[in-house]
Amino acid sequence: MPIKLIAMDIDGTLLDSKAQVSTANMEAIAEASERGIEIVLVTGRRFDFALPIAQALPCELDMIVNNGALAKSRNGTTHLRYLLPRETARGVLESTLEFRANAAVIFDRPGSRQVMMEKVDWDDPIRGPYFRRNREYIGEVAPLPDCLNGENPIQVMYAGKCNPVRAAMQALSGLSGAGEFMLALTEYEDRDFSILDVLCPGVTKGKTLKEWARRRAIPAESVMAIGDNWNDREMLEFAGCPVVMGNCVAELKSRGWPITATNDEDGLAEAIHKYALKSAGRN
């Protein structure tokens, strides 16, 4: 069936290793949109952190952010929202005290204090650049659970070197209440950097993409999904046309899905031309 919707990850997929969108990717996305194919960015990023990327693309699009917890239009209109109950978030934080330095609580609120941390190390060698780029959105509170003062968050997030984040994931997976939340892991082993998101039960990129497509009356067979990391697995499983990046994690390559070039070789553009535009009658 012809592709009617392209769901694309941002980091490691749309962006190259210098966090830039290549000319080839821009042109392929624009051509797909001009031919009536809907474009949806599907990312683990917060809306405001993903928005500059969305605004740079030369077409209309929508966004699924926070690993599926929110779906928004580029103008900020919310279409789907799955929040983590604050008591669940509190239990997660109180059960992982040894990882508190890696923890943040993310809220769906305008402006400041979207990202709450116990203490921000602005010079952290790994996370410092993110902190400084998002300074206006970050707030501090100690102890961290005190930020859960009546408002449900989007998620609890752990970020840092791979080993402590993996240990946090193992600790959370072993909790008696592990069924009360969903874990989404993103890893960049070459940078020794990982992000673990604790989300509302059942929330994944794939679940929200499925609901988005249902509302748009687009069958799974007409959905193309492109990703590179663990948190992309469910949306790739949902899509009738899943494609993984040449730089993706090994687990995705083992699934037998088509593999395009890397993010530094315009792999996204290659996939769009091969699987989406070709299905629409263009080589």
C-alpha positions as CSV (number, residue, x, y, z in Angstrom):
1,M,0.0,0.0,0.0
2,P,1.2,3.6,-0.6
3,I,2.8,5.3,2.4
4,K,0.5,8.0,3.8
5,L,2.4,8.8,7.1
6,I,6.1,8.9,7.9
7,A,6.9,8.7,11.6
8,M,10.5,9.6,12.2
9,D,12.7,9.7,15.3
10,I,14.9,12.8,15.8
11,D,18.2,12.0,17.5
12,G,20.3,9.4,15.6
13,T,17.7,9.4,12.7
14,L,16.7,12.9,11.5
15,L,19.8,14.5,13.0
16,D,23.3,13.7,12.1
17,S,26.1,13.2,14.7
18,K,26.5,17.0,14.9
19,A,22.8,17.4,15.7
20,Q,22.1,19.0,12.3
21,V,19.4,18.2,9.7
22,S,21.2,17.6,6.3
23,T,20.0,19.2,3.1
24,A,19.2,15.8,1.7
25,N,16.9,15.0,4.6
26,M,15.2,18.4,4.4
27,E,14.6,17.9,0.7
28,A,13.2,14.4,1.1
29,I,10.9,15.4,3.9
30,A,9.6,18.4,1.9
31,E,9.0,16.2,-1.2
32,A,7.1,13.6,0.8
33,S,4.9,16.3,2.4
34,E,4.3,17.9,-1.0
35,R,3.1,14.6,-2.3
36,G,0.5,14.4,0.5
37,I,2.4,12.2,3.0
38,E,1.8,13.2,6.6
39,I,5.0,13.9,8.6
40,V,5.2,13.1,12.4
41,L,8.2,13.5,14.6
42,V,8.3,10.8,17.2
43,T,10.9,11.5,19.9
44,G,11.9,11.1,23.5
45,R,12.5,14.8,23.7
46,R,10.3,17.2,25.5
47,F,8.0,19.4,23.3
48,D,10.0,22.6,23.8
49,F,13.3,20.8,23.2
50,A,12.1,19.2,20.0
51,L,10.3,22.3,18.7
52,P,13.3,24.1,17.2
53,I,13.9,21.0,15.0
54,A,10.2,20.9,14.0
55,Q,10.2,24.6,13.1
56,A,13.3,24.1,10.9
57,L,11.6,21.5,8.7
58,P,10.0,22.9,5.5
59,C,6.5,21.3,5.9
60,E,3.5,21.0,8.1
61,L,3.9,18.3,10.8
62,D,2.8,17.0,14.2
63,M,4.8,15.8,17.1
64,I,4.7,12.8,19.4
65,V,7.1,13.7,22.3
66,N,8.3,12.3,25.7
67,N,8.4,8.8,24.2
68,G,4.6,8.8,23.5
69,A,3.3,10.6,26.6
70,L,2.2,13.6,24.6
71,A,1.0,14.3,21.0
72,K,1.0,17.9,20.0
73,S,0.7,20.1,16.9
74,R,3.7,22.3,16.1
75,N,1.7,25.3,17.5
76,G,1.5,23.6,20.9
77,T,-2.1,22.2,20.7
78,T,-2.3,19.0,22.7
79,H,-4.1,16.1,21.1
80,L,-3.1,13.2,23.4
81,R,-1.7,13.2,26.9
82,Y,-0.8,10.3,29.2
83,L,0.6,11.5,32.5
84,L,2.3,9.5,35.2
85,P,0.3,9.6,38.5
86,R,2.2,11.7,41.0
87,E,2.1,9.0,43.7
88,T,3.6,6.5,41.3
89,A,6.3,9.1,40.5
90,R,6.9,9.6,44.2
91,G,7.3,5.9,44.8
92,V,9.8,5.6,42.0
93,L,11.9,8.5,43.4
94,E,11.8,7.2,46.9
95,S,12.8,3.7,45.7
96,T,15.9,4.9,43.9
97,L,17.7,7.2,46.3
98,E,21.1,6.1,45.1
99,F,20.3,7.4,41.6
100,R,18.9,10.8,42.7
101,A,21.7,12.7,41.1
102,N,20.7,11.3,37.8
103,A,17.0,11.9,38.3
104,A,14.6,14.6,37.0
105,V,10.9,15.0,37.0
106,I,9.3,16.4,33.8
107,F,6.1,18.4,33.7
108,D,3.7,19.5,30.9
109,R,3.7,23.2,31.7
110,P,4.6,26.3,29.8
111,G,7.9,28.2,30.4
112,S,10.1,27.6,33.4
113,R,10.3,24.6,35.8
114,Q,9.3,22.0,33.2
115,V,12.4,20.0,34.3
116,M,12.8,19.6,38.0
117,M,16.0,18.3,39.6
118,E,17.4,18.2,43.1
119,K,20.7,19.9,42.1
120,V,21.9,20.9,38.7
121,D,25.6,20.5,37.8
122,W,25.8,23.0,35.0
123,D,29.4,21.8,34.3
124,D,28.6,18.1,34.1
125,P,30.8,16.7,31.3
126,I,27.9,14.7,29.8
127,R,24.7,16.5,30.7
128,G,26.0,20.0,31.0
129,P,25.4,21.0,27.4
130,Y,21.8,19.9,27.7
131,F,21.4,21.8,31.0
132,R,22.8,25.0,29.6
133,R,20.7,24.8,26.4
134,N,17.5,24.3,28.5
135,R,18.4,26.6,31.4
136,E,15.1,28.5,31.2
137,Y,13.1,25.3,31.6
138,I,15.0,23.8,34.6
139,G,14.3,24.3,38.3
140,E,15.7,22.9,41.5
141,V,14.0,21.5,44.6
142,A,15.3,19.4,47.4
143,P,14.2,16.8,48.2
144,L,13.1,16.1,44.6
145,P,9.7,14.5,45.5
146,D,8.6,17.8,46.9
147,C,8.0,19.0,43.3
148,L,5.1,16.5,43.2
149,N,2.8,19.0,45.0
150,G,-0.5,18.2,43.3
151,E,0.4,18.1,39.7
152,N,0.9,14.8,37.8
153,P,4.2,14.8,35.8
154,I,4.8,13.5,32.3
155,Q,7.6,11.3,33.5
156,V,10.5,10.7,35.8
157,M,13.8,10.6,33.9
158,Y,17.2,9.2,34.7
159,A,20.2,10.4,32.6
160,G,23.9,9.9,32.6
161,K,26.6,7.3,31.9
162,C,25.3,3.9,30.7
163,N,26.1,1.8,33.7
164,P,24.3,3.8,36.4
165,V,21.3,4.3,34.2
166,R,21.2,0.5,33.4
167,A,21.4,-0.1,37.2
168,A,18.5,2.3,37.8
169,M,16.5,0.4,35.2
170,Q,17.3,-3.0,36.8
171,A,16.3,-1.6,40.2
172,L,13.0,-0.2,38.9
173,S,12.2,-3.4,37.0
174,G,12.6,-5.4,40.3
175,L,10.2,-3.3,42.3
176,S,6.9,-4.9,43.4
177,G,5.0,-2.0,41.8
178,A,6.8,-2.2,38.5
179,G,3.5,-2.8,36.7
180,E,2.5,0.7,37.7
181,F,4.8,2.3,35.2
182,M,6.5,1.9,31.8
183,L,10.3,2.1,31.2
184,A,11.8,3.4,28.0
185,L,15.5,3.2,27.5
186,T,17.6,5.2,25.0
187,E,21.4,4.4,24.8
188,Y,24.3,5.9,23.0
189,E,27.1,3.5,23.8
190,D,29.7,5.4,21.7
191,R,29.1,8.5,24.0
192,D,28.6,6.4,27.2
193,F,25.2,8.2,27.6
194,S,21.8,6.8,28.5
195,I,18.3,8.1,29.2
196,L,15.7,6.1,31.1
197,D,12.1,7.4,31.1
198,V,9.6,6.2,33.6
199,L,6.1,6.7,32.0
200,C,2.5,6.1,32.5
201,P,1.7,2.3,32.2
202,G,1.6,1.2,28.6
203,V,2.9,4.4,27.1
204,T,5.3,3.9,24.2
205,K,6.0,5.7,20.9
206,G,4.2,2.8,19.2
207,K,1.0,3.0,21.3
208,T,0.6,6.7,20.7
209,L,1.5,6.4,17.0
210,K,-1.1,3.7,16.6
211,E,-3.8,6.0,18.2
212,W,-2.6,8.9,16.1
213,A,-2.9,6.9,12.9
214,R,-6.4,5.5,14.0
215,R,-7.6,9.1,14.5
216,R,-6.3,10.0,11.0
217,A,-7.9,6.9,9.5
218,I,-4.5,5.7,8.2
219,P,-4.0,1.9,8.4
220,A,-0.7,0.5,9.8
221,E,0.2,-0.8,6.3
222,S,0.4,2.8,5.1
223,V,2.7,3.9,8.0
224,M,6.4,4.1,7.6
225,A,8.5,4.4,10.8
226,I,12.2,5.1,11.0
227,G,14.3,4.9,14.2
228,D,17.6,3.9,15.7
229,N,17.2,3.0,19.4
230,W,15.5,0.8,22.0
231,N,12.7,3.3,22.5
232,D,11.7,3.1,18.8
233,R,11.0,-0.7,18.8
234,E,7.2,-0.4,19.5
235,M,6.6,2.1,16.7
236,L,8.7,0.0,14.3
237,E,6.6,-3.0,15.3
238,F,3.4,-1.1,14.6
239,A,4.3,0.3,11.2
240,G,3.7,-1.6,8.0
241,C,7.0,-0.3,6.7
242,P,9.6,-0.2,9.5
243,V,13.1,0.9,8.6
244,V,16.1,1.1,10.9
245,M,19.1,3.3,10.7
246,G,22.5,2.0,9.8
247,N,23.8,3.4,13.1
248,C,21.0,1.8,15.2
249,V,21.5,-0.4,18.2
250,A,22.2,-4.1,17.5
251,E,18.9,-5.3,18.8
252,L,17.0,-3.5,16.1
253,K,19.3,-4.8,13.4
254,S,18.5,-8.3,14.5
255,R,14.8,-8.0,13.8
256,G,15.0,-8.4,10.1
257,W,13.7,-5.0,9.2
258,P,15.2,-3.1,6.3
259,I,18.3,-1.1,7.1
260,T,19.1,2.2,5.6
261,A,22.4,4.2,5.7
262,T,23.6,5.9,8.8
263,N,22.5,9.3,10.1
264,D,25.7,10.8,8.8
265,E,25.1,9.3,5.4
266,D,21.5,10.7,4.9
267,G,20.0,7.4,5.8
268,L,16.6,9.0,6.4
269,A,16.5,10.6,3.0
270,E,17.5,7.3,1.4
271,A,14.7,5.5,3.2
272,I,12.1,8.1,2.2
273,H,13.0,7.9,-1.4
274,K,13.2,4.1,-1.5
275,Y,10.1,3.2,0.5
276,A,7.7,6.3,0.6
277,L,8.3,8.3,-2.6
278,K,8.7,5.1,-4.7
279,S,5.4,3.8,-3.4
280,A,3.9,7.1,-4.5
281,G,5.2,6.6,-8.0
282,R,8.6,8.4,-7.7
283,N,12.1,6.9,-7.8
